Amino acid sequence: MSQPRHGFRAGLDSVLLGAAVASDSTALLDLGCGVGTAGLVALAHNPALAATMVDQNSDMLALARLNAEENHFAARTTVIEVDVAAKGAARLAAGLRENAYSSVIANPPFFDSAGGTLAKDGARADARHMGAESLDLWVKTAAGAAAAGGEVIFIYPVESLPPLLSAFAARFGAITILPLSPRADVPVTRVLLRAVKGSRAPLTMLSTRALHDVEGRAFTPQFDAILRGTARLVW
C-alpha cells in the first residue's frame, strides 16, 4: 500500500472501516478516501463490489489510483476529486451520484479546528481537523449519496462522538454503535457508527470489543484476522 512519506497516513481505523462493509453490498462510496485503504479492504472482501473513492487532495487520489492498480482493483474502482462538503451541484458535476450507493463509508477529520493545534503539514491538517458544521455536511453528503435502504458507516474517536451522533440521528434510523477499546480493562477510544437510510428502527449499542489482549501489544484473534485480511468485521 503506497502512502505519502509525510503527513496523514492510513492505519487501523481505515482497515476496520473497510472490513465493516456489508458482505452483500454492491456499490461502495468512500468519502475522504485518502490513499484508498478502506475502500480497497472492502473490495478485497467482496469480489462483487465496485468502489467510488472521493477526496479533494489530488496527491492522495494519485496514490489511491496506484494502490487500486497494484492490488488489481482498478477495473472496480472509480476515483473522483471533489470536496466532500462541497455544494450538491459541484459534487454531481464531479461525478458523485445521489441515491446510488448501497454502502457509504467515511473516516472523517475529527479534531475540532477551533481547539487544539493544527498540524504544520497542510494535507495532515485537512485530514485531521474539522468543526461540527463541516462534519454535518459530510453526513449530509453521505445521506444524499446512499441508496434507499443503504448503510452509512463512519469511524470516529469517542471524545468527538456527540456531533456525529447528532448528525446521524437527524437523518437515519437503525443506528448501531460498536464501541472499541484498546484493551478490555480500559475506556473506549473509538466507535463505529452504522445507520440505514430510510429506516425508523431504534438505536442499538453493542457490547465493547477490545482490540488487544490484556497484556502485550498483540491483537485479539478477531482483530488479528481482520488486519491480516482473512476475516470481515461482523457486527
C-alpha atoms as a printed R data frame, in Angstrom:
    type eleno elety resid chain resno       x       y       z
1   ATOM     1    CA   MET     A     1   0.000   0.000   0.000
2   ATOM     2    CA   SER     A     2   1.604   3.279  -1.144
3   ATOM     3    CA   GLN     A     3   1.291   6.196   1.277
4   ATOM     4    CA   PRO     A     4   2.772   9.697   1.485
5   ATOM     5    CA   ARG     A     5   6.161   9.915   3.176
6   ATOM     6    CA   HIS     A     6   4.936  12.781   5.362
7   ATOM     7    CA   GLY     A     7   1.503  13.870   6.632
8   ATOM     8    CA   PHE     A     8  -1.569  11.774   7.408
9   ATOM     9    CA   ARG     A     9  -1.127   8.012   6.990
10  ATOM    10    CA   ALA     A    10  -3.954   5.492   6.938
11  ATOM    11    CA   GLY     A    11  -3.908   2.803   9.597
12  ATOM    12    CA   LEU     A    12  -6.081   0.675  11.836
13  ATOM    13    CA   ASP     A    13  -9.224   2.807  11.532
14  ATOM    14    CA   SER     A    14  -9.214   2.571   7.732
15  ATOM    15    CA   VAL     A    15  -8.828  -1.206   7.808
16  ATOM    16    CA   LEU     A    16 -11.649  -1.616  10.327
17  ATOM    17    CA   LEU     A    17 -13.887   0.680   8.293
18  ATOM    18    CA   GLY     A    18 -13.363  -1.300   5.099
19  ATOM    19    CA   ALA     A    19 -13.866  -4.604   6.896
20  ATOM    20    CA   ALA     A    20 -17.162  -3.353   8.374
21  ATOM    21    CA   VAL     A    21 -18.938  -3.062   4.992
22  ATOM    22    CA   ALA     A    22 -21.865  -5.459   4.491
23  ATOM    23    CA   SER     A    23 -20.929  -8.632   2.650
24  ATOM    24    CA   ASP     A    24 -23.795  -8.233   0.164
25  ATOM    25    CA   SER     A    25 -23.035  -4.627  -0.781
26  ATOM    26    CA   THR     A    26 -22.583  -3.965  -4.492
27  ATOM    27    CA   ALA     A    27 -21.771  -0.242  -4.732
28  ATOM    28    CA   LEU     A    28 -19.446   1.434  -2.229
29  ATOM    29    CA   LEU     A    29 -18.711   5.130  -1.753
30  ATOM    30    CA   ASP     A    30 -15.615   6.013   0.291
31  ATOM    31    CA   LEU     A    31 -15.787   9.678   1.354
32  ATOM    32    CA   GLY     A    32 -12.437  11.304   2.090
33  ATOM    33    CA   CYS     A    33 -10.721   8.160   0.849
34  ATOM    34    CA   GLY     A    34  -7.121   9.322   1.184
35  ATOM    35    CA   VAL     A    35  -4.903   6.666  -0.414
36  ATOM    36    CA   GLY     A    36  -7.883   4.300  -0.680
37  ATOM    37    CA   THR     A    37  -7.160   1.921   2.193
38  ATOM    38    CA   ALA     A    38 -10.725   1.434   3.453
39  ATOM    39    CA   GLY     A    39 -12.215   1.034   0.001
40  ATOM    40    CA   LEU     A    40  -9.550  -1.453  -1.067
41  ATOM    41    CA   VAL     A    41 -10.094  -3.528   2.074
42  ATOM    42    CA   ALA     A    42 -13.809  -3.684   1.260
43  ATOM    43    CA   LEU     A    43 -13.037  -4.671  -2.350
44  ATOM    44    CA   ALA     A    44 -10.725  -7.444  -1.168
45  ATOM    45    CA   HIS     A    45 -13.530  -8.965   0.916
46  ATOM    46    CA   ASN     A    46 -16.213  -8.767  -1.782
47  ATOM    47    CA   PRO     A    47 -15.488  -9.631  -5.438
48  ATOM    48    CA   ALA     A    48 -18.944  -8.345  -6.472
49  ATOM    49    CA   LEU     A    49 -18.308  -4.865  -5.060
50  ATOM    50    CA   ALA     A    50 -17.471  -1.727  -7.059
51  ATOM    51    CA   ALA     A    51 -15.999   1.266  -5.230
52  ATOM    52    CA   THR     A    52 -16.099   5.016  -5.818
53  ATOM    53    CA   MET     A    53 -13.391   6.882  -3.917
54  ATOM    54    CA   VAL     A    54 -13.728  10.609  -3.251
55  ATOM    55    CA   ASP     A    55 -11.190  13.091  -1.925
56  ATOM    56    CA   GLN     A    56 -10.222  16.722  -2.506
57  ATOM    57    CA   ASN     A    57  -6.483  16.023  -2.348
58  ATOM    58    CA   SER     A    58  -5.112  15.225  -5.806
59  ATOM    59    CA   ASP     A    59  -1.871  13.772  -4.429
60  ATOM    60    CA   MET     A    60  -3.795  11.337  -2.244
61  ATOM    61    CA   LEU     A    61  -6.014  10.364  -5.158
62  ATOM    62    CA   ALA     A    62  -2.974   9.648  -7.319
63  ATOM    63    CA   LEU     A    63  -1.833   7.185  -4.655
64  ATOM    64    CA   ALA     A    64  -5.354   5.743  -4.422
65  ATOM    65    CA   ARG     A    65  -5.298   5.055  -8.167
66  ATOM    66    CA   LEU     A    66  -1.851   3.483  -7.876
67  ATOM    67    CA   ASN     A    67  -2.952   1.304  -4.968
68  ATOM    68    CA   ALA     A    68  -6.039   0.152  -6.858
69  ATOM    69    CA   GLU     A    69  -3.891  -0.783  -9.862
70  ATOM    70    CA   GLU     A    70  -1.206  -2.551  -7.836
71  ATOM    71    CA   ASN     A    71  -3.845  -4.580  -5.985
72  ATOM    72    CA   HIS     A    72  -5.674  -5.455  -9.233
73  ATOM    73    CA   PHE     A    73  -8.811  -3.488  -8.322
74  ATOM    74    CA   ALA     A    74  -8.571  -0.755 -10.967
75  ATOM    75    CA   ALA     A    75 -11.448  -2.194 -13.012
76  ATOM    76    CA   ARG     A    76 -13.727  -1.974  -9.955
77  ATOM    77    CA   THR     A    77 -12.575   1.451  -8.774
78  ATOM    78    CA   THR     A    78 -13.674   4.974  -9.735
79  ATOM    79    CA   VAL     A    79 -11.777   7.958  -8.321
80  ATOM    80    CA   ILE     A    80 -13.395  11.395  -8.006
81  ATOM    81    CA   GLU     A    81 -11.703  14.630  -6.971
82  ATOM    82    CA   VAL     A    82 -14.134  16.866  -5.090
83  ATOM    83    CA   ASP     A    83 -14.605  18.288  -1.594
84  ATOM    84    CA   VAL     A    84 -16.995  16.047   0.360
85  ATOM    85    CA   ALA     A    85 -18.532  19.193   1.889
86  ATOM    86    CA   ALA     A    86 -18.993  20.954  -1.473
87  ATOM    87    CA   LYS     A    87 -22.437  22.005  -2.669
88  ATOM    88    CA   GLY     A    88 -24.548  19.355  -4.337
89  ATOM    89    CA   ALA     A    89 -24.145  20.787  -7.826
90  ATOM    90    CA   ALA     A    90 -20.351  20.606  -7.538
91  ATOM    91    CA   ARG     A    91 -20.462  17.021  -6.332
92  ATOM    92    CA   LEU     A    92 -22.803  15.994  -9.144
93  ATOM    93    CA   ALA     A    93 -20.643  17.743 -11.724
94  ATOM    94    CA   ALA     A    94 -17.632  15.818 -10.449
95  ATOM    95    CA   GLY     A    95 -19.472  12.507 -10.914
96  ATOM    96    CA   LEU     A    96 -20.729  11.760  -7.410
97  ATOM    97    CA   ARG     A    97 -24.191  10.237  -7.773
98  ATOM    98    CA   GLU     A    98 -27.197  10.636  -5.489
99  ATOM    99    CA   ASN     A    99 -29.296   7.782  -4.045
100 ATOM   100    CA   ALA     A   100 -26.915   5.330  -5.684
101 ATOM   101    CA   TYR     A   101 -24.607   3.546  -3.219
102 ATOM   102    CA   SER     A   102 -25.511   0.537  -1.107
103 ATOM   103    CA   SER     A   103 -22.701   1.402   1.332
104 ATOM   104    CA   VAL     A   104 -21.201   4.790   2.182
105 ATOM   105    CA   ILE     A   105 -18.176   4.868   4.466
106 ATOM   106    CA   ALA     A   106 -16.023   7.627   5.956
107 ATOM   107    CA   ASN     A   107 -13.169   8.168   8.370
108 ATOM   108    CA   PRO     A   108 -13.635  11.945   8.568
109 ATOM   109    CA   PRO     A   109 -11.385  14.552  10.185
110 ATOM   110    CA   PHE     A   110 -12.180  14.549  13.856
111 ATOM   111    CA   PHE     A   111 -10.484  17.259  15.887
112 ATOM   112    CA   ASP     A   112 -12.483  20.483  16.165
113 ATOM   113    CA   SER     A   113 -10.473  23.077  14.238
114 ATOM   114    CA   ALA     A   114 -11.429  25.669  16.872
115 ATOM   115    CA   GLY     A   115  -9.438  23.828  19.520
116 ATOM   116    CA   GLY     A   116  -6.003  22.247  19.709
117 ATOM   117    CA   THR     A   117  -3.055  22.828  17.418
118 ATOM   118    CA   LEU     A   118  -3.291  22.335  13.676
119 ATOM   119    CA   ALA     A   119  -0.673  20.126  12.075
120 ATOM   120    CA   LYS     A   120   2.049  22.001  10.188
121 ATOM   121    CA   ASP     A   121   1.584  19.806   7.131
122 ATOM   122    CA   GLY     A   122  -1.431  21.090   5.180
123 ATOM   123    CA   ALA     A   123  -2.637  17.700   3.999
124 ATOM   124    CA   ARG     A   124  -2.336  16.284   7.510
125 ATOM   125    CA   ALA     A   125  -4.279  19.214   8.951
126 ATOM   126    CA   ASP     A   126  -7.056  18.793   6.376
127 ATOM   127    CA   ALA     A   127  -7.231  15.091   7.185
128 ATOM   128    CA   ARG     A   128  -7.413  15.562  10.963
129 ATOM   129    CA   HIS     A   129  -9.204  18.836  11.738
130 ATOM   130    CA   MET     A   130 -12.843  19.754  11.151
131 ATOM   131    CA   GLY     A   131 -15.578  21.564  13.050
132 ATOM   132    CA   ALA     A   132 -19.077  20.291  13.822
133 ATOM   133    CA   GLU     A   133 -20.643  22.239  10.940
134 ATOM   134    CA   SER     A   134 -18.334  20.626   8.386
135 ATOM   135    CA   LEU     A   135 -18.899  17.216   9.943
136 ATOM   136    CA   ASP     A   136 -22.641  17.686   9.492
137 ATOM   137    CA   LEU     A   137 -22.018  18.419   5.802
138 ATOM   138    CA   TRP     A   138 -20.153  15.125   5.476
139 ATOM   139    CA   VAL     A   139 -23.119  13.265   6.953
140 ATOM   140    CA   LYS     A   140 -25.475  15.216   4.679
141 ATOM   141    CA   THR     A   141 -23.408  14.167   1.655
142 ATOM   142    CA   ALA     A   142 -23.468  10.549   2.815
143 ATOM   143    CA   ALA     A   143 -27.241  10.686   3.257
144 ATOM   144    CA   GLY     A   144 -27.772  12.075  -0.232
145 ATOM   145    CA   ALA     A   145 -25.471   9.532  -1.858
146 ATOM   146    CA   ALA     A   146 -26.773   6.406  -0.108
147 ATOM   147    CA   ALA     A   147 -29.419   4.341  -1.845
148 ATOM   148    CA   ALA     A   148 -32.733   3.694  -0.101
149 ATOM   149    CA   GLY     A   149 -32.048   1.021   2.490
150 ATOM   150    CA   GLY     A   150 -28.321   1.552   2.114
151 ATOM   151    CA   GLU     A   151 -25.893   1.609   5.022
152 ATOM   152    CA   VAL     A   152 -23.764   4.551   6.129
153 ATOM   153    CA   ILE     A   153 -20.725   3.731   8.280
154 ATOM   154    CA   PHE     A   154 -18.371   6.193   9.980
155 ATOM   155    CA   ILE     A   155 -15.477   5.503  12.351
156 ATOM   156    CA   TYR     A   156 -14.733   8.204  14.904
157 ATOM   157    CA   PRO     A   157 -12.928   8.882  18.219
158 ATOM   158    CA   VAL     A   158 -15.257   8.662  21.180
159 ATOM   159    CA   GLU     A   159 -14.384  12.125  22.564
160 ATOM   160    CA   SER     A   160 -15.717  13.702  19.352
161 ATOM   161    CA   LEU     A   161 -18.804  11.482  19.093
162 ATOM   162    CA   PRO     A   162 -21.655  13.852  20.160
163 ATOM   163    CA   PRO     A   163 -21.843  15.987  16.965
164 ATOM   164    CA   LEU     A   164 -21.536  12.898  14.746
165 ATOM   165    CA   LEU     A   165 -24.281  11.028  16.578
166 ATOM   166    CA   SER     A   166 -26.492  14.117  16.390
167 ATOM   167    CA   ALA     A   167 -25.944  14.389  12.626
168 ATOM   168    CA   PHE     A   168 -26.753  10.697  12.175
169 ATOM   169    CA   ALA     A   169 -29.885  10.835  14.338
170 ATOM   170    CA   ALA     A   170 -31.238  13.752  12.285
171 ATOM   171    CA   ARG     A   171 -31.080  11.749   9.048
172 ATOM   172    CA   PHE     A   172 -31.077   7.996   9.669
173 ATOM   173    CA   GLY     A   173 -32.616   5.194  11.639
174 ATOM   174    CA   ALA     A   174 -31.312   1.807  12.752
175 ATOM   175    CA   ILE     A   175 -28.198   3.443  14.176
176 ATOM   176    CA   THR     A   176 -25.818   0.846  15.569
177 ATOM   177    CA   ILE     A   177 -22.847   1.836  17.713
178 ATOM   178    CA   LEU     A   178 -19.893  -0.518  18.138
179 ATOM   179    CA   PRO     A   179 -17.539   0.734  20.886
180 ATOM   180    CA   LEU     A   180 -13.877  -0.258  20.523
181 ATOM   181    CA   SER     A   181 -11.323  -0.148  23.330
182 ATOM   182    CA   PRO     A   182  -7.575  -0.786  23.243
183 ATOM   183    CA   ARG     A   183  -7.972  -3.475  25.935
184 ATOM   184    CA   ALA     A   184 -10.823  -4.966  27.942
185 ATOM   185    CA   ASP     A   185  -9.909  -3.045  31.103
186 ATOM   186    CA   VAL     A   186  -9.608   0.472  29.622
187 ATOM   187    CA   PRO     A   187 -12.153   3.020  28.315
188 ATOM   188    CA   VAL     A   188 -13.460   3.067  24.768
189 ATOM   189    CA   THR     A   189 -11.358   5.191  22.402
190 ATOM   190    CA   ARG     A   190 -13.188   4.887  19.076
191 ATOM   191    CA   VAL     A   191 -16.593   3.856  17.777
192 ATOM   192    CA   LEU     A   192 -18.054   2.554  14.557
193 ATOM   193    CA   LEU     A   193 -21.449   4.023  13.690
194 ATOM   194    CA   ARG     A   194 -23.710   2.344  11.163
195 ATOM   195    CA   ALA     A   195 -27.133   3.599  10.093
196 ATOM   196    CA   VAL     A   196 -29.678   2.726   7.416
197 ATOM   197    CA   LYS     A   197 -31.191   5.279   5.064
198 ATOM   198    CA   GLY     A   198 -34.981   5.353   5.334
199 ATOM   199    CA   SER     A   199 -35.163   3.151   8.425
200 ATOM   200    CA   ARG     A   200 -37.081   4.107  11.571
201 ATOM   201    CA   ALA     A   201 -35.616   1.383  13.768
202 ATOM   202    CA   PRO     A   202 -34.260   2.478  17.173
203 ATOM   203    CA   LEU     A   203 -30.637   2.919  18.164
204 ATOM   204    CA   THR     A   204 -28.627  -0.128  19.254
205 ATOM   205    CA   MET     A   205 -25.489  -0.010  21.413
206 ATOM   206    CA   LEU     A   206 -23.392  -3.156  21.057
207 ATOM   207    CA   SER     A   207 -21.007  -4.573  23.630
208 ATOM   208    CA   THR     A   208 -17.499  -3.147  23.648
209 ATOM   209    CA   ARG     A   209 -14.861  -5.113  21.778
210 ATOM   210    CA   ALA     A   210 -11.209  -4.980  22.799
211 ATOM   211    CA   LEU     A   211  -8.572  -4.630  20.095
212 ATOM   212    CA   HIS     A   212  -5.630  -6.031  22.059
213 ATOM   213    CA   ASP     A   213  -5.021  -8.788  24.561
214 ATOM   214    CA   VAL     A   214  -4.911  -7.771  28.213
215 ATOM   215    CA   GLU     A   215  -1.120  -7.927  28.216
216 ATOM   216    CA   GLY     A   216   1.345  -7.099  25.485
217 ATOM   217    CA   ARG     A   217   0.716  -5.476  22.107
218 ATOM   218    CA   ALA     A   218  -0.812  -8.447  20.295
219 ATOM   219    CA   PHE     A   219  -4.259  -8.018  18.777
220 ATOM   220    CA   THR     A   220  -7.064 -10.307  19.866
221 ATOM   221    CA   PRO     A   221  -7.674 -13.210  17.447
222 ATOM   222    CA   GLN     A   222 -10.739 -11.467  15.978
223 ATOM   223    CA   PHE     A   223  -8.914  -8.260  15.097
224 ATOM   224    CA   ASP     A   224  -5.704 -10.023  14.125
225 ATOM   225    CA   ALA     A   225  -7.674 -11.905  11.454
226 ATOM   226    CA   ILE     A   226  -9.235  -8.641  10.236
227 ATOM   227    CA   LEU     A   227  -5.849  -6.938   9.951
228 ATOM   228    CA   ARG     A   228  -4.454  -9.928   8.072
229 ATOM   229    CA   GLY     A   229  -7.350  -9.732   5.624
230 ATOM   230    CA   THR     A   230  -8.718 -13.153   6.435
231 ATOM   231    CA   ALA     A   231 -11.920 -12.001   8.184
232 ATOM   232    CA   ARG     A   232 -14.509  -9.252   7.970
233 ATOM   233    CA   LEU     A   233 -15.801  -7.277  10.915
234 ATOM   234    CA   VAL     A   234 -19.169  -8.862  11.677
235 ATOM   235    CA   TRP     A   235 -21.381  -6.597  13.810
